[in-house]
Amino acid sequence: MKKTASAHWQGNLKQGKGTISTQSGALKDNPYGFNTRFEDEPGTNPEELIGAAHAGCFSMAFSMLLGEENFTPDSIDTNATVTLEEKSDGFTVTAVHLEMTARIPNIDQAKFDEIANKAKEGCPISKLLNADITLDATLQG
């Protein structure tokens, strides 16, 4: 399976502007630039897109692993915080912190923690990233 996305850029780093699109059309010419990445202006940026991809990937992996153990979640909600830091060799994504809350009937805390950690380690986006990945997982009653 291969999926595609594209970016178009015009101008220099600080005053330039670009757009990001995806094969599915979920993103179509969404604006991004220095101001949306470093100055919290409206628009998207690569780090929030990585965070969205990681949160979605983790949630799906967790659901799959739960199913393999005969659990069906009522809900899984995951937030990803991506840390971008300036290092001596340039900017680097150094960490992703996942915060997940789930409602899963008939699961105990130990099994929940085991499966959540397995999903954190095994989801394809976790495997892709060369970053410190941490997880806070909460089982709601």
C-alpha positions as CSV (number, residue, x, y, z in Angstrom):
1,M,0.0,0.0,0.0
2,K,1.3,3.5,-0.9
3,K,-0.4,6.8,0.0
4,T,0.7,10.2,-1.3
5,A,0.7,13.7,-0.1
6,S,2.1,16.9,-1.7
7,A,3.4,20.3,-0.7
8,H,3.8,23.4,-2.8
9,W,6.0,26.3,-1.6
10,Q,6.7,29.8,-2.9
11,G,9.2,32.3,-1.5
12,N,11.8,32.4,1.2
13,L,11.4,30.7,4.6
14,K,10.0,33.6,6.6
15,Q,7.8,35.3,4.1
16,G,7.0,32.4,1.9
17,K,3.8,30.4,1.9
18,G,2.8,26.9,0.9
19,T,0.0,24.5,0.6
20,I,-0.3,20.8,1.6
21,S,-2.7,18.3,0.0
22,T,-3.4,14.6,0.4
23,Q,-4.3,11.9,-2.1
24,S,-7.7,11.3,-0.4
25,G,-8.6,15.0,-0.5
26,A,-8.9,15.3,3.2
27,L,-6.4,18.1,2.9
28,K,-6.6,20.2,-0.2
29,D,-4.4,23.2,-0.6
30,N,-4.3,23.7,3.2
31,P,-2.0,26.7,3.9
32,Y,1.2,26.4,5.9
33,G,4.2,28.6,6.4
34,F,6.8,29.9,8.9
35,N,4.0,31.8,10.7
36,T,1.8,28.7,11.1
37,R,4.7,26.6,12.2
38,F,6.5,28.9,14.6
39,E,4.1,31.8,15.4
40,D,0.8,30.0,16.0
41,E,-1.0,31.7,13.0
42,P,-4.0,29.8,11.6
43,G,-3.1,27.0,9.2
44,T,-1.3,23.8,9.5
45,N,2.3,22.6,10.0
46,P,4.3,19.4,9.6
47,E,4.4,18.7,13.4
48,E,0.6,18.9,13.9
49,L,0.2,16.6,10.9
50,I,2.6,14.1,12.4
51,G,0.7,14.4,15.7
52,A,-2.6,13.7,13.9
53,A,-1.1,10.7,12.1
54,H,0.4,9.3,15.3
55,A,-2.7,9.7,17.3
56,G,-4.8,8.1,14.6
57,C,-2.3,5.2,14.0
58,F,-2.0,4.5,17.7
59,S,-5.8,4.5,18.2
60,M,-6.2,2.0,15.4
61,A,-3.4,-0.2,16.6
62,F,-4.8,-0.2,20.1
63,S,-8.2,-1.2,18.8
64,M,-6.7,-4.0,16.7
65,L,-4.8,-5.4,19.6
66,L,-7.8,-5.2,21.9
67,G,-9.8,-7.1,19.3
68,E,-7.1,-9.8,19.2
69,E,-7.8,-10.2,23.0
70,N,-11.6,-10.2,22.5
71,F,-12.2,-6.7,23.8
72,T,-14.2,-4.1,21.9
73,P,-13.7,-0.5,23.0
74,D,-16.6,1.8,23.4
75,S,-14.3,4.7,22.7
76,I,-10.6,5.6,22.4
77,D,-9.5,9.2,22.4
78,T,-5.8,10.0,21.8
79,N,-4.0,13.3,21.7
80,A,-0.4,13.6,20.5
81,T,2.0,16.4,21.5
82,V,4.9,16.6,19.1
83,T,8.1,18.4,20.4
84,L,10.2,20.2,17.9
85,E,13.6,21.4,19.2
86,E,16.5,23.3,17.7
87,K,19.7,21.3,18.0
88,S,23.2,22.1,16.8
89,D,22.5,20.4,13.5
90,G,19.0,22.0,13.0
91,F,15.5,21.4,14.1
92,T,14.5,17.9,15.2
93,V,11.4,16.2,16.3
94,T,12.7,14.9,19.7
95,A,9.5,13.5,21.3
96,V,5.9,12.6,21.0
97,H,3.7,12.3,24.0
98,L,0.5,10.3,23.6
99,E,-2.4,10.8,25.9
100,M,-5.1,8.3,25.5
101,T,-8.4,7.8,27.4
102,A,-10.5,4.7,26.6
103,R,-13.7,3.1,27.7
104,I,-13.4,-0.7,27.3
105,P,-16.0,-3.0,28.9
106,N,-14.7,-6.0,31.0
107,I,-10.9,-5.2,30.8
108,D,-8.7,-5.0,33.9
109,Q,-6.1,-2.3,34.4
110,A,-3.1,-4.7,33.9
111,K,-4.4,-6.0,30.5
112,F,-5.3,-2.4,29.5
113,D,-1.8,-1.2,30.3
114,E,-0.2,-4.2,28.5
115,I,-2.1,-3.7,25.3
116,A,-1.7,0.1,25.3
117,N,2.1,-0.2,25.6
118,K,2.2,-2.8,22.9
119,A,0.2,-0.4,20.6
120,K,2.6,2.4,21.4
121,E,5.6,0.4,20.4
122,G,4.0,-1.3,17.5
123,C,2.0,1.2,15.5
124,P,3.7,2.0,12.2
125,I,4.1,5.8,12.9
126,S,5.8,5.0,16.3
127,K,8.2,2.8,14.3
128,L,8.8,5.5,11.8
129,L,9.8,8.2,14.3
130,N,13.2,8.6,15.7
131,A,11.9,10.3,18.8
132,D,11.2,9.6,22.5
133,I,7.6,8.3,22.5
134,T,5.8,8.4,25.8
135,L,2.3,7.4,26.8
136,D,-0.2,8.3,29.5
137,A,-3.1,5.8,29.2
138,T,-6.3,6.2,31.3
139,L,-9.0,3.5,31.5
140,Q,-12.4,5.1,32.2
141,G,-15.0,3.2,34.2
